[in-house]
Amino acid sequence: MKLNTRPTLGLIASAALIAAPLLAFPGAAFATEDDDDDDQQILICHQISDNNYELITIDVSDLQEHLQHGDAFPAQASAEVDVNCDTLPFSSSLRVETAELQLAAAGWAVAVCPPGTRAISGGYAPETTGVTVSELAVAGMTYGDFTFGPDQTGWVVQASDVASIKVFVDCEPIL
């Protein structure tokens, strides 16, 4: 089983989430020099063959065309890829999903991996829900009313407005 040991793109995506309002494209990186839509760029997982993706940068204006032929946002609910566009090993992973949750603005939702597993990816549905954070949880950190223990992993989502949302985390066995 391939383990994701490349944090660079995840750090880039996290920095982009902090630096820019990506409510329309959660989980994606974004760069622009002005507010002109023609200059806006976004990172997506481009499907190059069945179960094979690569991370590319496209113009926002080309996004719908890419999504229609199977490209996906890194680590989103409909994608089969993690934040680095590596195909998720669903045959050996376990998906944990919350019930539908009603969140207040700035409210947090968490999905936690069971003991003996670790988070490899996650997301939320529906993808049209406005969020300010969608990322792997940090052990020992508190998100809303939930604090992750030192050996717990999972996925956290913070709503940007009142929302009805499901959160999921894909977990793999710790070997």
PENOR-V383341 format. One line per field, one symbol per residue. psi: psi as a letter, one per 40 degrees, with the letter a starting at -180 (. if undefined). Layout:
# PENOR-V383341
psi = ???
This chain:
# PENOR-V383341
psi = hhihegeddddddddddddigfddgieiihhieaehddehiihihhheihfhiihihiiddeddddddeeiiihfideifiaeeehhhgddeihhhhiihihiiheiiiihhiiieiiheiaaiiieehhidhhihihheihhbehhhideiiaiihhieihihihiihhiiih.
